[in-house]
Amino acid sequence: MKLGEKVFIIPKEGKRLRKESGQPLHEDGEFVTITPYYVRLYEDGDIEVGEKEPPEEAEPKEQREHIKKMKKDRDRKNKLKQEDEASEEDESFDEADKTSTPDSEER
């Protein structure tokens, strides 16, 4: 294990551990970037290094945030478009009501 290396760690059976961030470490293991905190857990016998390889296409944080922003913008545009279309339909019904006359007035 080298500092900065991304590895799959698994808590030893019966251990309930927290990641360096304070969040619980999943009992089936997780990928983490090795820091002195994880080295200490390893040396104390609290974790094992698993055999899994990190995902090859792990996205950098900035890229994930950019994608999230783009999806949010797309969803907002779609919502506005739907609202505009619904508004146009309401207006067309209003115009139809204004131009039509009830049968009783024609007689």
MIVEXRO-173611 format. One record per residue (C-alpha): residue number from 1; residue in three letters; x, y, z. Coordinates in steps of 0.02 Angstrom, whole numbers, padded with zeros to 5 digits. Example, Ala and Ser with C-alpha at 12.3 -4.5 7.8 and 13.67 -1.06 7.14 Angstrom:
2
R | 1 | ala | 00615 | -00225 | 00390
R | 2 | ser | 00684 | -00053 | 00357
end
This chain:
107
R | 1 | met | 00000 | 00000 | 00000
R | 2 | lys | 00067 | 00168 | -00053
R | 3 | leu | 00003 | 00339 | -00003
R | 4 | gly | -00108 | 00410 | -00139
R | 5 | glu | -00144 | 00238 | -00213
R | 6 | lys | -00327 | 00193 | -00242
R | 7 | val | -00366 | 00023 | -00167
R | 8 | phe | -00515 | -00080 | -00114
R | 9 | ile | -00520 | -00099 | 00074
R | 10 | ile | -00632 | -00213 | 00176
R | 11 | pro | -00659 | -00201 | 00364
R | 12 | lys | -00611 | -00358 | 00458
R | 13 | glu | -00760 | -00464 | 00507
R | 14 | gly | -00855 | -00391 | 00652
R | 15 | lys | -00774 | -00220 | 00635
R | 16 | arg | -00881 | -00065 | 00606
R | 17 | leu | -00766 | 00070 | 00544
R | 18 | arg | -00779 | 00245 | 00476
R | 19 | lys | -00692 | 00317 | 00326
R | 20 | glu | -00576 | 00464 | 00351
R | 21 | ser | -00722 | 00578 | 00303
R | 22 | gly | -00821 | 00512 | 00451
R | 23 | gln | -00946 | 00413 | 00346
R | 24 | pro | -00968 | 00229 | 00385
R | 25 | leu | -00859 | 00109 | 00285
R | 26 | his | -00972 | -00013 | 00192
R | 27 | glu | -00960 | -00187 | 00267
R | 28 | asp | -00927 | -00262 | 00095
R | 29 | gly | -00783 | -00140 | 00066
R | 30 | glu | -00752 | 00017 | -00036
R | 31 | phe | -00622 | 00100 | -00144
R | 32 | val | -00522 | 00232 | -00052
R | 33 | thr | -00365 | 00333 | -00083
R | 34 | ile | -00233 | 00278 | 00041
R | 35 | thr | -00189 | 00407 | 00173
R | 36 | pro | -00098 | 00387 | 00339
R | 37 | tyr | -00269 | 00355 | 00418
R | 38 | tyr | -00296 | 00197 | 00314
R | 39 | val | -00115 | 00142 | 00337
R | 40 | arg | -00145 | 00148 | 00526
R | 41 | leu | -00307 | 00047 | 00510
R | 42 | tyr | -00212 | -00081 | 00405
R | 43 | glu | -00067 | -00091 | 00526
R | 44 | asp | -00188 | -00110 | 00673
R | 45 | gly | -00271 | -00256 | 00582
R | 46 | asp | -00439 | -00169 | 00562
R | 47 | ile | -00446 | -00178 | 00372
R | 48 | glu | -00390 | -00293 | 00232
R | 49 | val | -00343 | -00244 | 00055
R | 50 | gly | -00462 | -00325 | -00068
R | 51 | glu | -00426 | -00396 | -00240
R | 52 | lys | -00540 | -00280 | -00338
R | 53 | glu | -00465 | -00157 | -00460
R | 54 | pro | -00527 | 00022 | -00462
R | 55 | pro | -00645 | 00064 | -00604
R | 56 | glu | -00544 | 00110 | -00759
R | 57 | glu | -00653 | 00257 | -00806
R | 58 | ala | -00664 | 00341 | -00637
R | 59 | glu | -00715 | 00521 | -00670
R | 60 | pro | -00625 | 00665 | -00587
R | 61 | lys | -00729 | 00764 | -00464
R | 62 | glu | -00735 | 00917 | -00578
R | 63 | gln | -00802 | 00813 | -00722
R | 64 | arg | -00938 | 00735 | -00613
R | 65 | glu | -00990 | 00908 | -00552
R | 66 | his | -00994 | 00974 | -00731
R | 67 | ile | -01103 | 00829 | -00788
R | 68 | lys | -01218 | 00855 | -00639
R | 69 | lys | -01235 | 01041 | -00682
R | 70 | met | -01270 | 01002 | -00865
R | 71 | lys | -01407 | 00877 | -00818
R | 72 | lys | -01484 | 01003 | -00698
R | 73 | asp | -01484 | 01137 | -00835
R | 74 | arg | -01561 | 01015 | -00959
R | 75 | asp | -01697 | 00967 | -00836
R | 76 | arg | -01736 | 01149 | -00800
R | 77 | lys | -01748 | 01188 | -00988
R | 78 | asn | -01862 | 01039 | -01016
R | 79 | lys | -01974 | 01095 | -00874
R | 80 | leu | -01985 | 01272 | -00944
R | 81 | lys | -02024 | 01202 | -01117
R | 82 | gln | -02164 | 01094 | -01046
R | 83 | glu | -02235 | 01244 | -00951
R | 84 | asp | -02230 | 01349 | -01110
R | 85 | glu | -02319 | 01214 | -01209
R | 86 | ala | -02452 | 01195 | -01075
R | 87 | ser | -02475 | 01384 | -01073
R | 88 | glu | -02494 | 01389 | -01263
R | 89 | glu | -02627 | 01251 | -01253
R | 90 | asp | -02722 | 01350 | -01121
R | 91 | glu | -02715 | 01505 | -01231
R | 92 | ser | -02779 | 01411 | -01383
R | 93 | phe | -02927 | 01347 | -01281
R | 94 | asp | -02963 | 01524 | -01221
R | 95 | glu | -02961 | 01589 | -01400
R | 96 | ala | -03079 | 01450 | -01455
R | 97 | asp | -03199 | 01496 | -01314
R | 98 | lys | -03200 | 01679 | -01368
R | 99 | thr | -03239 | 01643 | -01551
R | 100 | ser | -03374 | 01512 | -01525
R | 101 | thr | -03551 | 01558 | -01476
R | 102 | pro | -03671 | 01446 | -01385
R | 103 | asp | -03814 | 01369 | -01485
R | 104 | ser | -03943 | 01466 | -01385
R | 105 | glu | -03874 | 01635 | -01444
R | 106 | glu | -03882 | 01584 | -01629
R | 107 | arg | -04070 | 01562 | -01624
end
